[in-house]
């Protein structure tokens, strides 16, 4: 089993003709993802050429809108490779088309834009699950990749992973490649994001094939503290955690736009303590976190 994404999902790429869109369309196809087309209003009616995972040629149609792409292909997932200034328009278009899952890779989306399109999604009944922005996307190894995560790090397995950080997602997948993953989700590190730690934890808890969960957080905000409360009340599966940013100076944005500490709020130590109080074992390094996960999994 997987969460949010499996081999049957049909994927379109908003921005399929751009440099990043083209490069990662090729990588998603190579990972076995069912990419069925793309969107670029200026190039509607054309096609782009790629190859599938078996090396066979694939001709993907380019549509004028997400709604048209859904109508013509049956797509149920979209991924947006769109510059920051145009991301809000692309997201609103996807929400209006009621695509069930939208992954926004773009970094540097204005926070106000994120707030507005997230509010719009809620206003429209939350028919579109948003992952991101500023994230590596989602991968269910051996089934489908919608994002920029390297697909060859690990295979399928019993571990669920949710992470604010892209690079730490990749590192944790590599550290635990001997076990493998059901699904790994990079939710992004912006102050306002769609899918949260809690959303992913709830889905992993409900997935019978996910036996243990790794949660990676970082300084800034209170998402990890809220996730700790949720784990305490709702999660029966073992969870191990890692919080990036123990050495970050106060008042300075570190890496992600949301990673800023004010006083004692949002510190790595505060998050570690909240998670440990909820029964989560927290590693001091990614490698130690992976070892803790191995230990709790072996004890199941």
JOHUDA-V63032 format. One record per residue. N is the residue number from 1. RES is the residue in one letter. PHI is phi in whole degrees, 0 to 359 (999 if undefined). PSI is psi in radians with two decimals (* if undefined). OMEGA is omega in whole degrees, -180 to 180 (* if undefined). Layout:
# JOHUDA-V63032
N,RES,PHI,PSI,OMEGA  N,RES,PHI,PSI,OMEGA
This chain:
# JOHUDA-V63032
1,X,999,2.83,179  2,X,220,3.04,171  3,X,240,2.41,174  4,X,69,-0.40,-172  5,X,209,2.28,174  6,X,215,-3.07,-173  7,X,295,-0.33,-177  8,X,275,-0.23,-179  9,X,293,2.43,177  10,X,255,2.21,-167  11,X,246,2.37,169  12,X,245,2.74,-177  13,X,241,1.99,174  14,X,279,2.00,-173  15,X,97,0.51,-174  16,X,295,-0.41,-176  17,X,268,-0.14,178  18,X,283,3.00,-177  19,X,300,-0.92,-179  20,X,291,-0.74,180  21,X,300,-0.74,-179  22,X,293,-0.82,-178  23,X,301,-0.81,-175  24,X,278,-0.38,170  25,X,299,-0.76,179  26,X,299,-0.74,-179  27,X,290,-0.64,178  28,X,294,-0.75,177  29,X,300,-0.73,180  30,X,296,-0.45,179  31,X,276,-0.07,179  32,X,99,0.04,-180  33,X,295,2.43,175  34,X,279,1.36,174  35,X,279,2.20,-173  36,X,245,-0.06,179  37,X,164,-3.01,-179  38,X,211,3.08,-178  39,X,230,2.22,169  40,X,200,1.85,-174  41,X,304,-0.58,-177  42,X,284,-0.33,-177  43,X,240,0.37,179  44,X,303,2.43,180  45,X,94,-0.19,176  46,X,267,3.13,175  47,X,227,2.79,173  48,X,238,2.54,-176  49,X,256,2.32,176  50,X,217,-3.06,172  51,X,234,2.65,179  52,X,272,-3.04,-175  53,X,294,-0.33,179  54,X,264,0.07,179  55,X,86,0.12,179  56,X,278,2.53,-180  57,X,294,2.48,178  58,X,230,2.22,177  59,X,252,1.98,-175  60,X,257,2.23,179  61,X,286,2.58,176  62,X,252,2.21,-176  63,X,252,2.85,-178  64,X,281,-0.45,-176  65,X,209,2.86,176  66,X,296,-0.71,-180  67,X,301,-0.74,179  68,X,294,-0.71,180  69,X,299,-0.73,178  70,X,296,-0.78,-178  71,X,299,-0.73,-174  72,X,276,-0.45,-172  73,X,242,-0.28,-174  74,X,76,0.34,-178  75,X,300,2.48,177  76,X,234,0.09,177  77,X,221,2.43,172  78,X,232,2.59,173  79,X,235,2.31,-175  80,X,255,2.03,169  81,X,249,1.37,-172  82,X,231,2.41,179  83,X,303,2.67,-175  84,X,308,-0.69,-176  85,X,294,-0.39,-177  86,X,250,0.02,-175  87,X,296,-0.75,-178  88,X,302,-0.79,180  89,X,299,-0.72,-180  90,X,295,-0.70,-179  91,X,291,-0.78,179  92,X,300,-0.71,178  93,X,300,-0.74,180  94,X,293,-0.68,178  95,X,295,-0.76,178  96,X,300,-0.59,179  97,X,279,-0.11,179  98,X,59,0.70,174  99,X,292,2.33,-174  100,X,294,-0.57,-179  101,X,224,2.29,178  102,X,230,2.17,177  103,X,253,2.18,-179  104,X,250,1.90,-178  105,X,279,-0.54,-169  106,X,310,2.31,173  107,X,262,2.61,176  108,X,85,0.30,176  109,X,291,2.24,179  110,X,305,2.39,-176  111,X,301,-0.66,179  112,X,298,-0.69,177  113,X,298,-0.78,179  114,X,299,-0.76,179  115,X,299,-0.71,-177  116,X,289,-0.75,-179  117,X,284,-0.48,175  118,X,291,-0.75,177  119,X,297,-0.66,179  120,X,296,-0.72,178  121,X,298,-0.71,179  122,X,293,-0.72,179  123,X,299,-0.58,-179  124,X,273,0.16,175  125,X,93,0.24,178  126,X,51,0.76,176  127,X,283,-0.31,179  128,X,249,2.06,172  129,X,280,2.20,179  130,X,257,2.29,169  131,X,246,2.17,-177  132,X,108,-2.84,5  133,X,281,-3.05,178  134,X,57,0.99,-176  135,X,216,2.88,177  136,X,272,-0.07,177  137,X,92,-2.62,-172  138,X,224,2.47,177  139,X,222,2.30,168  140,X,250,1.68,-170  141,X,308,2.40,-180  142,X,81,-0.11,-179  143,X,239,-1.05,-175  144,X,201,2.56,175  145,X,234,2.18,172  146,X,234,1.61,-175  147,X,153,-2.71,-173  148,X,241,0.16,178  149,X,293,2.29,175  150,X,301,2.25,-173  151,X,278,-0.16,-174  152,X,260,0.18,-179  153,X,291,-0.77,-172  154,X,209,2.91,176  155,X,254,-2.93,-178  156,X,288,2.58,179  157,X,187,-2.92,-170  158,X,265,0.10,-174  159,X,259,2.38,173  160,X,256,2.44,-177  161,X,229,2.26,172  162,X,230,2.29,-170  163,X,214,2.48,172  164,X,284,-0.45,-171  165,X,254,2.34,177  166,X,293,-0.92,-176  167,X,295,-0.60,177  168,X,288,-0.48,171  169,X,301,-0.87,-178  170,X,297,-0.75,-178  171,X,296,-0.75,-179  172,X,293,-0.65,176  173,X,297,-0.68,179  174,X,291,-0.75,-179  175,X,299,-0.59,-175  176,X,250,0.47,-178  177,X,295,-0.36,178  178,X,290,-0.42,179  179,X,262,-0.77,-180  180,X,89,2.96,-170  181,X,230,2.51,170  182,X,287,-1.01,176  183,X,212,2.51,173  184,X,237,2.23,-177  185,X,238,2.20,169  186,X,262,1.93,-172  187,X,273,-0.22,178  188,X,95,2.74,-175  189,X,247,0.28,178  190,X,287,2.81,179  191,X,298,-0.56,178  192,X,237,2.08,179  193,X,229,2.93,179  194,X,281,-1.60,180  195,X,293,2.36,-176  196,X,251,3.02,172  197,X,308,-0.79,-176  198,X,297,-0.74,178  199,X,303,-0.80,-178  200,X,291,-0.73,179  201,X,300,-0.75,179  202,X,298,-0.72,-179  203,X,291,-0.72,178  204,X,294,-0.67,178  205,X,300,-0.65,-177  206,X,278,-0.24,-176  207,X,273,2.01,-176  208,X,296,-0.42,-178  209,X,274,-0.27,177  210,X,274,2.07,-174  211,X,259,-0.44,180  212,X,209,2.75,-171  213,X,231,2.40,171  214,X,249,2.27,180  215,X,238,2.13,179  216,X,249,2.14,177  217,X,242,-3.05,176  218,X,203,2.95,-179  219,X,301,2.75,177  220,X,98,2.42,178  221,X,69,-2.94,-179  222,X,229,0.39,-177  223,X,300,-0.70,-177  224,X,290,-0.65,178  225,X,295,-0.72,178  226,X,293,-0.65,177  227,X,296,-0.66,178  228,X,299,-0.77,177  229,X,299,-0.73,-180  230,X,295,-0.77,-180  231,X,301,-0.80,-179  232,X,302,-0.70,-174  233,X,272,-0.46,-166  234,X,229,-0.29,-171  235,X,255,2.14,-180  236,X,262,-0.31,-179  237,X,279,2.65,178  238,X,295,2.40,178  239,X,236,2.29,170  240,X,245,2.67,-174  241,X,224,2.82,172  242,X,217,2.39,179  243,X,239,2.06,-179  244,X,276,2.43,171  245,X,116,0.42,-180  246,X,297,-0.49,-177  247,X,260,0.16,-177  248,X,289,2.37,177  249,X,287,2.55,-178  250,X,296,2.46,173  251,X,80,0.09,-178  252,X,242,2.27,177  253,X,292,2.26,-177  254,X,241,1.94,176  255,X,71,-1.68,-177  256,X,286,2.67,-179  257,X,298,-0.49,-179  258,X,272,-0.08,-174  259,X,269,1.33,178  260,X,222,2.35,-175  261,X,253,2.34,175  262,X,237,1.97,-178  263,X,61,-2.36,-180  264,X,271,-0.16,-179  265,X,285,2.30,175  266,X,82,0.15,-180  267,X,284,2.74,178  268,X,298,-0.69,-179  269,X,297,-0.76,180  270,X,297,-0.69,179  271,X,291,-0.73,178  272,X,301,-0.79,-178  273,X,295,-0.69,179  274,X,296,-0.74,180  275,X,293,-0.77,-180  276,X,296,-0.60,178  277,X,294,-0.40,178  278,X,268,0.11,178  279,X,89,0.18,179  280,X,273,2.25,174  281,X,278,2.24,-174  282,X,244,2.16,179  283,X,275,2.69,177  284,X,277,-0.39,178  285,X,223,2.84,175  286,X,303,-0.70,-179  287,X,294,-0.72,178  288,X,294,-0.66,178  289,X,298,-0.76,178  290,X,299,-0.69,179  291,X,294,-0.70,177  292,X,299,-0.70,179  293,X,296,-0.76,179  294,X,301,-0.71,-179  295,X,294,-0.79,-179  296,X,290,-0.58,179  297,X,291,-0.71,180  298,X,297,-0.46,-178  299,X,276,-0.14,-178  300,X,291,*,*
